[in-house]
Amino acid sequence: MRDVIKPANSFSNLLYDTDAGRVYQKVAVSVPGNAIDWVDTNLTIDDSSFLSITATGFIDTNGNAAEGRVYPNGMACTTATCRNCRLNSSFNRGALIGKIGAAGAPFLISKGIEIPVVWGGRLYLSANNTACASSASSSAFTVSVGIQPSTTTIYGYSIPGNAAVAATWTDTGLDVTNDIYVDFFASGTVDLNGSAAGQAYGPAGVAGACPTCPVPGFNKGALLGRIGPSGTVFSVGTTRRNVRSGAGGRLSFLVNDPNRADNTGSFTVMVYAKGQSDRFKNLNMNPNVAGSGSIIFTDALHSDAIVTYQRDENGDYDFAGIYARDFDDSYDVLVSRSDFAYVSRSRNGVRYFWSRDKTPASSQSLLLQTVEAVPYATQNGLLGYFQALNSVQVESRILPHCTRNSTCVGYYGKPYADAWWFQIGPKDSPDCEIEKVFIREGGCFTADTEIQMANGQSKKVSELRENQFIWNPHYQTGIRIKKIVKGPEKKPLYWVRVGEKSLTVTEDHPFLTETGWVQAQALKPGQRLFGEGEGKTVSEVTKLKYKGPEDVWNFELETDEPLGHVILANGIPTGDLTTQTRIKKGPQSVP
């Protein structure tokens, strides 16, 4: 890629390649919990684009860091005070929401969303807490916004809440061909004045049975759709929906309310009808930033695709693999840089075979082929986009209480010499979080090491996850975990005893002594460990016999204070991964 132009804070010409045209790019923005109104991102979204947004972090809805913490999925309200604090009553308090254009229809983002955009405009974001913003602290969500131009037509419709009062269905005038998949994304609210509360509801409608509704099996006020007069009725809902057209026909919508005449407001629906493409589709990727690299949308159905990776000559990160995803987000697969051939797990009778051409190290080519095809294998096996990976992420874990059926799927990869299983949890579930674990680069703890948490309890280091709070004994406060690392240790471990307490760590794990930070292999009996109180004397340091590789764990804490990285492991003061990385660069004195 050459002649790259990158204007600040604009997606109109955010990243342009003179050979390939505009390509995918991401921009980071911050959404504070105490904002007075919608936050103007200063980002202009083009018409006919695909917009992707992901969010991390939390806000404090009552200004207390220990209480009221809310993550991007928000919290359900059980009191009138909570409900009155929402900028938009259709969504949870504190949930990340967005709109395109000052008068655009609000939509739920939560922890992440990928949607088609018909009508572009300025992107606005909000932590849905602004009606009570004065009670919130200055904490904020960290949001990543990405855009990809579409090469396929995206259709947009506005459906008034009182539409088709006499007739049942609203005719869009769009004819959908048979046996293709169609994407729907709806936003906006409709005030169902016939309801007792008289509140505005989103496209999902009011939960509960409605025997008098035009279609009794769906929520009252829900936005429904069908393709053809005899097509299966479906609920569009508030998340991106993928529907197979079946026999095809005219696309129609319905607001499922028996008394539509007294409704106000409207829903906005974006429709992306995907058709057949050529047998092979060539995709080029040029990742040059840390983390996930370029995204290439496939735009249409196809059974086979060639994916070519060419490293940017100015890039600083190695190629780690290719990531492919369905449009309906129900299937994921990773092909790593070390795979020459791979057969994925079966989905609806379809399996994918990956093979890599033997090409120079600077370029990677991967061929995706459909094998064991069944009827409609092309549709069932649709891949929505490919993404080049250049981060060191090696594992994702779902929380124990998340079920492994339905929307939870696994994929397999070999990032390095060792093989790992990758797990992806339900994307839109507020109860299931995806935890990222990275390849370790420094000293670590054994898996059973007990780490003291900010709430006074202890937890095994192998059970920690991002955004939890570790107790810092020096500042007497909790500090957030921003990164978890794991990996096999192929050298002897060290056993350190302090009084009646002991700890097993890698040779380069850091301890704060009277002379500064030192590694475990340099620690001596009689030295005093600091970070909690007046110091504790080391009783014994033993180099253990090597018994083979053992997985060890560590984490980075989110603080710029050197002593903020002191933690208690099995009751012994020691440092985190950040401290270990620093002492590798040279001796570190006591701050």
C-alpha positions in Angstrom: 0.0 0.0 0.0 1.3 3.5 -0.8 0.3 7.1 -0.9 -1.7 6.8 2.3 -3.8 9.8 3.3 -5.2 9.9 6.8 -7.1 13.1 7.8 -7.8 13.5 11.5 -11.2 12.6 12.9 -12.9 11.9 9.6 -14.1 8.7 7.9 -14.9 10.5 4.6 -11.4 9.7 3.4 -9.9 8.1 6.5 -7.5 5.8 4.8 -7.0 5.6 1.0 -4.8 3.4 -1.1 -4.2 4.6 -4.6 -4.2 1.0 -5.8 -7.2 -0.4 -3.9 -9.3 2.6 -2.8 -10.5 3.2 0.7 -9.7 0.5 3.2 -10.7 -0.4 6.7 -9.4 1.8 9.6 -10.1 2.2 13.3 -10.2 5.3 15.5 -10.3 5.4 19.4 -12.7 7.7 21.2 -13.7 8.2 24.8 -17.2 8.4 26.2 -17.3 9.8 29.7 -20.0 8.8 32.2 -20.6 12.4 33.3 -21.2 13.9 29.8 -24.1 16.3 29.7 -25.5 15.1 26.4 -24.5 13.0 23.4 -20.8 12.9 22.8 -19.8 14.2 19.3 -17.0 12.0 18.1 -16.2 14.4 15.2 -16.3 11.3 13.0 -18.3 11.5 9.7 -19.7 8.1 8.6 -20.2 7.8 4.8 -23.4 6.5 3.2 -23.4 2.8 2.3 -20.7 1.8 4.7 -20.2 -0.9 7.4 -19.7 0.5 10.8 -18.0 -1.5 13.6 -17.8 -0.3 17.2 -16.4 -2.1 20.3 -16.2 -0.8 23.9 -14.3 -1.6 27.1 -14.0 0.0 30.5 -16.7 1.1 32.9 -18.4 4.2 34.3 -19.4 5.0 37.9 -23.0 6.1 37.9 -23.0 7.6 41.3 -19.4 9.0 41.5 -18.2 6.3 43.8 -15.4 4.1 42.4 -16.4 1.3 44.8 -20.1 1.3 43.9 -22.2 2.0 40.9 -19.8 0.5 38.4 -21.5 -0.1 35.1 -20.0 -1.8 32.0 -21.0 -1.0 28.3 -23.9 -3.4 28.5 -25.5 -1.2 31.2 -27.6 -2.3 34.1 -31.3 -3.1 34.2 -33.4 -0.6 36.3 -35.6 -1.8 39.1 -36.4 1.7 40.6 -37.9 4.9 39.3 -34.8 6.8 40.2 -32.7 4.6 38.0 -35.2 4.7 35.1 -35.3 8.5 35.2 -31.6 8.7 34.8 -31.6 7.3 31.3 -31.2 9.5 28.3 -33.2 6.9 26.3 -35.7 4.8 28.1 -35.4 1.9 25.6 -32.0 0.9 26.9 -30.3 -0.1 30.2 -28.9 2.7 32.3 -25.2 3.2 31.6 -25.3 1.2 28.4 -23.3 2.5 25.5 -25.6 3.8 22.7 -25.1 5.6 19.5 -26.8 7.5 16.7 -25.7 8.7 13.2 -26.7 12.4 12.7 -28.0 14.8 15.3 -31.6 13.6 14.6 -30.7 9.9 14.0 -32.4 7.0 15.6 -30.5 5.7 18.7 -29.2 2.2 18.6 -27.6 -0.1 21.3 -23.9 -0.8 21.0 -23.2 -2.5 24.4 -19.8 -4.2 24.2 -19.7 -4.2 20.4 -21.7 -4.1 17.2 -21.2 -4.3 13.4 -23.9 -2.7 11.3 -24.6 -1.5 7.8 -25.1 2.2 7.3 -27.5 3.6 4.7 -27.6 7.3 5.6 -24.3 8.7 6.8 -23.6 11.6 9.1 -21.8 12.6 12.3 -21.4 9.8 14.8 -22.7 10.5 18.3 -22.2 8.2 21.3 -23.5 8.2 24.9 -23.3 6.3 28.1 -27.0 6.1 28.7 -26.7 8.0 32.0 -26.7 11.6 31.0 -30.0 12.6 32.7 -28.1 12.1 36.0 -24.6 13.0 34.7 -23.9 15.2 37.7 -23.9 12.1 39.9 -21.3 10.2 37.8 -17.6 10.3 38.1 -15.3 11.2 35.2 -14.8 7.5 34.4 -15.3 6.7 30.7 -15.8 3.9 28.2 -12.9 3.4 25.7 -14.5 3.0 22.3 -12.9 1.7 19.0 -14.8 2.9 15.9 -14.1 1.3 12.5 -15.5 1.8 9.0 -15.5 -0.2 5.8 -17.0 1.0 2.5 -19.5 -1.3 1.0 -19.4 -2.5 -2.6 -23.0 -3.9 -2.4 -26.2 -1.9 -2.1 -27.6 -1.2 1.3 -31.3 -0.3 1.5 -32.8 1.9 4.1 -36.4 2.3 5.3 -38.2 4.4 7.8 -41.2 2.6 9.4 -43.5 5.0 11.3 -45.1 3.6 14.5 -48.6 4.3 13.1 -47.8 2.9 9.6 -50.3 0.7 7.8 -53.2 1.5 10.1 -55.7 0.1 7.7 -53.5 -2.5 6.0 -51.4 -5.0 8.0 -48.0 -4.9 6.3 -45.9 -2.0 5.0 -44.7 -2.8 1.5 -41.0 -1.7 1.0 -41.1 -2.2 -2.8 -38.0 -4.3 -2.6 -38.1 -7.7 -4.2 -35.7 -10.3 -2.7 -34.6 -13.2 -4.8 -34.8 -16.8 -3.6 -32.2 -18.6 -1.5 -30.1 -15.7 -0.4 -29.3 -14.3 3.0 -30.5 -10.8 4.0 -29.1 -8.7 6.9 -31.4 -6.4 8.9 -30.5 -3.8 11.5 -33.2 -1.7 13.1 -32.9 1.3 15.5 -35.2 4.0 16.8 -38.2 4.0 19.2 -42.0 4.0 19.0 -44.2 5.3 21.7 -47.1 2.8 22.2 -49.6 5.1 23.7 -52.0 2.3 24.2 -49.7 0.8 26.8 -50.2 1.5 30.5 -46.8 3.2 30.9 -47.0 5.0 27.6 -43.2 4.6 27.1 -41.1 4.4 24.0 -39.9 1.0 23.0 -37.2 -0.2 20.6 -37.6 -2.6 17.7 -37.8 -5.6 20.1 -41.1 -4.3 21.5 -42.6 -5.1 25.0 -41.7 -8.5 26.3 -44.7 -10.7 27.0 -47.7 -12.3 25.3 -50.0 -10.2 23.1 -52.9 -12.3 22.0 -54.6 -9.3 20.3 -51.6 -8.3 18.2 -51.6 -8.9 14.4 -49.0 -11.7 14.9 -49.8 -13.0 18.4 -46.6 -15.1 18.8 -44.4 -11.9 19.0 -43.9 -9.0 21.4 -46.3 -6.1 21.3 -44.8 -3.2 19.4 -42.0 -5.4 17.9 -40.8 -4.6 14.4 -41.6 -7.7 12.3 -40.6 -8.6 8.8 -41.4 -11.2 6.1 -40.2 -11.9 2.5 -43.2 -12.8 0.3 -46.8 -13.0 1.4 -46.4 -16.5 2.6 -42.9 -16.1 4.0 -41.9 -16.9 7.5 -42.5 -13.9 9.9 -39.4 -12.9 11.8 -38.6 -10.3 14.5 -36.0 -7.8 13.4 -35.1 -6.9 17.0 -32.4 -4.6 18.2 -29.3 -6.5 17.1 -28.1 -7.4 13.6 -30.4 -10.1 12.2 -29.5 -12.5 9.3 -32.5 -14.1 7.5 -32.6 -16.6 4.7 -35.0 -15.5 2.0 -36.5 -18.9 1.2 -38.7 -18.7 -1.9 -38.1 -15.0 -2.2 -40.7 -12.2 -2.7 -41.5 -8.7 -1.7 -40.0 -7.5 1.6 -42.6 -6.1 4.1 -42.5 -4.8 7.7 -45.1 -4.6 10.4 -45.2 -2.8 13.8 -46.9 -5.5 15.9 -49.5 -3.4 17.7 -53.3 -3.8 17.5 -53.7 0.0 18.0 -51.2 1.6 15.7 -53.2 4.7 15.1 -52.2 6.3 18.4 -48.5 5.5 18.1 -45.7 8.1 17.6 -42.1 7.7 16.6 -40.6 5.4 14.0 -38.1 2.6 13.4 -35.2 2.9 10.9 -34.3 -0.4 9.1 -31.2 -1.0 7.2 -31.3 -3.9 4.7 -28.3 -5.5 3.1 -29.3 -8.2 0.6 -26.4 -10.4 -0.3 -26.3 -12.3 -3.7 -24.1 -14.8 -5.4 -20.5 -13.9 -6.3 -17.8 -15.4 -8.4 -16.3 -18.7 -7.4 -13.2 -17.1 -6.1 -12.8 -13.7 -4.4 -9.4 -12.2 -3.9 -8.8 -10.3 -0.7 -5.6 -8.4 0.2 -4.7 -7.4 3.8 -2.1 -5.0 5.0 -2.1 -4.8 8.8 0.4 -2.4 10.2 -0.8 -1.7 13.7 -0.8 -3.7 16.9 -3.8 -5.9 17.7 -6.3 -6.8 14.9 -5.3 -5.7 11.5 -7.3 -4.9 8.3 -10.8 -6.2 7.9 -12.0 -7.2 4.4 -15.7 -7.8 3.9 -16.6 -10.5 1.4 -19.8 -8.6 0.5 -21.6 -11.6 -1.1 -22.1 -15.3 -0.9 -19.3 -17.6 -2.1 -18.1 -21.1 -1.4 -14.4 -20.4 -1.9 -12.1 -17.5 -1.3 -8.4 -16.8 -1.7 -7.0 -14.7 1.1 -3.5 -13.2 0.5 -1.6 -11.5 3.3 1.3 -9.1 2.4 3.1 -7.6 5.3 3.4 -3.8 5.2 7.1 -3.0 4.6 6.8 -0.3 7.4 4.9 -2.5 9.8 6.3 -3.4 13.2 4.3 -6.6 13.8 4.5 -10.1 12.6 1.6 -11.9 10.8 -0.2 -14.1 13.4 -3.0 -15.6 11.3 -6.3 -15.1 9.4 -9.6 -14.7 11.2 -12.9 -15.4 9.4 -16.5 -14.7 10.7 -20.0 -15.4 9.5 -22.2 -12.4 8.9 -24.6 -13.7 11.6 -21.7 -13.9 14.0 -22.4 -17.6 14.8 -19.2 -19.1 13.5 -15.5 -18.2 13.8 -12.3 -19.8 12.7 -8.7 -18.8 12.9 -5.9 -20.0 10.6 -2.5 -19.3 12.1 0.7 -18.5 10.3 2.0 -22.1 11.1 -0.9 -23.9 9.5 -0.4 -25.6 6.1 -3.7 -27.4 6.2 -6.7 -27.2 8.5 -10.2 -28.6 8.5 -12.7 -26.7 10.7 -15.4 -28.1 12.9 -18.6 -28.9 11.2 -21.4 -26.3 11.0 -24.7 -27.3 9.4 -23.0 -30.1 7.6 -20.3 -27.9 6.1 -16.6 -28.1 6.8 -13.9 -25.7 5.6 -10.5 -26.8 4.5 -7.6 -24.3 4.7 -4.3 -24.7 2.8 -1.4 -22.3 2.6 0.6 -21.9 -0.5 4.4 -22.1 -0.1 5.2 -18.5 -0.7 8.1 -16.2 0.5 8.1 -15.2 4.2 6.9 -11.7 3.3 3.6 -13.0 1.8 1.0 -15.6 2.9 -1.7 -17.1 0.8 -4.7 -19.1 2.2 -7.3 -20.9 0.1 -10.7 -21.6 1.7 -12.6 -24.5 0.1 -16.0 -25.9 1.0 -15.9 -29.7 1.5 -18.6 -32.2 2.4 -21.1 -29.8 0.9 -24.8 -30.2 1.6 -27.8 -28.4 0.0 -27.5 -24.7 0.5 -23.9 -25.2 1.7 -22.9 -21.9 0.2 -25.5 -20.0 2.2 -25.0 -22.0 5.5 -21.3 -21.6 5.1 -21.2 -17.9 4.4 -18.2 -16.0 5.7 -18.8 -12.3 6.5 -15.3 -11.0 6.6 -11.7 -11.9 6.9 -9.3 -10.2 9.3 -5.5 -10.4 9.5 -4.2 -10.8 13.0 -0.9 -9.5 14.2 -1.3 -9.4 18.0 0.0 -11.9 20.5 -3.5 -13.0 21.7 -3.5 -16.7 22.2 -6.6 -17.6 24.1 -10.1 -16.5 24.9 -12.1 -18.0 27.7 -15.8 -17.8 28.4 -17.0 -17.5 32.0 -17.9 -20.7 33.7 -21.6 -19.8 34.0 -21.9 -19.3 30.2 -23.4 -22.2 28.4 -21.4 -23.9 25.6 -24.3 -24.7 23.4 -26.1 -22.5 20.9 -24.1 -19.3 20.4 -20.9 -20.5 22.1 -18.5 -22.0 19.6 -14.9 -22.9 19.5 -12.1 -22.5 17.0 -8.6 -23.9 16.9 -5.3 -22.3 16.0 -1.5 -22.7 16.5 -0.1 -19.2 17.2 3.3 -20.6 18.0 4.7 -24.0 18.7 1.9 -24.8 21.2 -1.7 -25.5 20.3 -4.6 -23.7 22.0 -8.4 -23.9 21.9 -10.1 -20.6 21.4 -13.6 -20.0 22.8 -16.0 -17.3 21.7 -19.0 -16.5 23.9 -22.4 -15.1 23.1 -21.7 -11.7 21.6 -24.8 -9.8 22.8 -25.2 -11.5 26.2 -24.8 -9.1 29.1 -23.9 -12.1 31.3 -21.1 -13.6 29.2 -17.8 -11.8 28.8 -15.0 -12.8 26.5 -11.6 -12.8 28.3 -8.4 -12.3 26.4 -5.2 -14.0 27.5 -1.9 -13.0 25.9 1.4 -14.8 25.5 3.6 -14.1 28.5 6.7 -12.1 28.1 8.1 -12.0 31.6 8.1 -13.4 35.1 5.0 -15.2 36.3 3.2 -17.1 39.1 2.1 -20.8 39.1 -1.6 -21.3 38.5 -2.6 -21.9 42.1 -1.0 -18.7 43.5 -3.6 -16.8 45.6 -3.8 -13.1 44.7 -5.4 -10.7 47.2 -8.3 -8.8 45.6 -9.6 -5.3 46.4 -12.6 -6.7 48.2 -10.4 -8.4 50.8 -10.9 -11.9 49.3 -8.2 -13.9 47.4 -8.4 -15.6 44.0 -6.2 -18.0 42.1 -4.1 -16.1 39.5 -5.4 -18.5 36.8 -9.0 -17.4 37.6 -8.4 -13.7 37.2 -9.8 -11.7 34.2 -9.6 -8.3 32.8 -11.3 -5.4 34.7 -11.1 -7.0 38.1 -9.4 -5.1 40.9 -6.3 -6.2 42.7 -5.4 -4.9 46.2 -2.4 -2.6 46.3 -0.9 -2.7 49.9 1.2 0.4 49.5 -1.6 2.8 48.5 -4.3 0.8 50.2 -6.6 0.8 47.2 -7.8 -1.4 44.4 -6.2 -1.2 40.9 -7.8 -2.6 37.7 -6.3 -5.5 35.7 -5.8 -4.3 32.1 -4.2 -7.4 30.7 -3.8 -11.2 31.5 -0.8 -13.2 30.3 -0.2 -17.0 30.3 2.4 -19.3 28.8 4.6 -22.3 29.5 7.8 -21.8 31.5 10.6 -24.0 30.2 13.1 -23.2 33.0 13.3 -24.2 36.7 11.0 -22.3 39.0 12.0 -20.7 42.3 10.5 -21.2 45.7 10.6 -18.2 48.0 9.6 -18.4 51.8 8.9 -15.4 54.0 8.0 -16.5 57.5 5.2 -19.0 57.3 4.3 -18.0 53.8 5.8 -19.2 50.5 5.5 -18.5 46.8 6.6 -20.3 43.6 7.6 -18.1 40.7 9.7 -17.9 37.5 13.4 -17.0 37.8 12.8 -13.4 36.6 9.8 -12.6 38.8 10.3 -9.2 40.6 10.5 -8.5 44.3 11.0 -5.0 45.9 14.0 -5.1 48.3 15.8 -2.4 50.3 18.2 -2.0 47.2 15.4 -1.9 44.6 13.6 -4.4 42.4 15.4 -7.7 42.0 14.6 -11.0 40.2 13.8 -14.1 42.1 17.0 -15.8 40.9 19.0 -12.9 42.6 17.0 -12.9 45.8 18.9 -13.9 49.0 17.8 -15.0 52.5 17.9 -12.1 54.9 16.8 -9.5 52.4 13.7 -7.6 53.3 10.7 -7.3 50.9 8.8 -4.0 50.9 5.5 -2.8 49.6 3.5 -3.6 52.7 4.4 -2.1 56.0 7.9 -2.1 57.3 9.2 -4.9 55.3 9.3 -8.7 55.6 12.5 -10.9 55.8 13.1 -13.6 53.2 13.7 -16.9 55.0 14.7 -19.2 52.1 15.1 -19.1 48.3 15.3 -22.5 46.5 15.8 -23.3 42.8 13.4 -26.2 42.1 14.2 -29.2 40.0 12.9 -28.8 36.4 10.1 -31.2 35.6 9.0 -30.0 32.2 7.1 -27.0 30.9 4.4 -25.6 33.3 1.9 -22.9 32.5 2.4 -19.8 34.5 0.3 -16.6 34.8 0.7 -12.9 35.4 -1.1 -9.6 34.8 -0.6 -5.9 34.1 -2.2 -3.3 36.4 -3.6 0.0 35.1 -1.4 2.6 36.9 1.5 4.8 36.2 2.7 4.8 39.8 5.8 2.5 40.2 4.6 1.3 43.7 1.1 0.9 42.3 2.3 -2.4 40.8 3.0 -4.0 44.2 0.5 -6.8 44.9 0.2 -9.6 47.5 0.7 -13.1 46.2 0.1 -15.8 48.9 0.4 -12.9 51.3 3.9 -12.0 50.1 4.5 -8.5 48.5 5.8 -8.7 44.9 5.4 -7.1 41.5 3.2 -7.5 38.4 4.2 -8.0 34.8 4.8 -4.2 34.2 7.5 -4.2 36.9 9.1 -7.4 35.4 9.3 -5.7 32.0 11.0 -2.6 33.5 13.7 -4.5 35.4 14.6 -6.4 32.3 15.7 -3.1 30.9 18.0 -2.4 33.8 18.2 -2.1 37.6 15.3 -0.3 39.2 15.8 1.7 42.4 13.2 2.1 45.1 10.9 5.0 44.0 
